[in-house]
């Protein structure tokens, strides 16, 4: 369905024509047609205007309520800064304290032998000393 047009062959000719005097009579024809259809601008009654205002106010309040509900839902779903970290650390500490002494010793030994943690701690110490 690809068509190649040779615009050089067509040139700048206008393919459409209008009757002579069309634009001279255009304003008169429009005004005549407008007068035939009543010639008045549609006026809104006060009751329809009030109804539009009430609908707009209702939609605005509904949108505001939806935004508030969305804000509260998102706020509740997101973690709350340092409190979440403190709560996590407290729960880990409580769980660690509930272990037997042998288990605590074993976890401390494994923790100290952990290469990834030791490398991260060494990196942090090196960064702090710089």
ABEGO torsion letter per residue (X at the ends): XBBBBBAAAAEABBABBBBBGAAAAAAAAAAAAAAAAGGBBBBBBAAAAAAAAAAAAAAAAAAAAAAAAAAAAAAAABBBEAAAAAAAAAAAAAAAAABBAAAAAAAAAAAAABAAAAAAAAAAAAAAAX
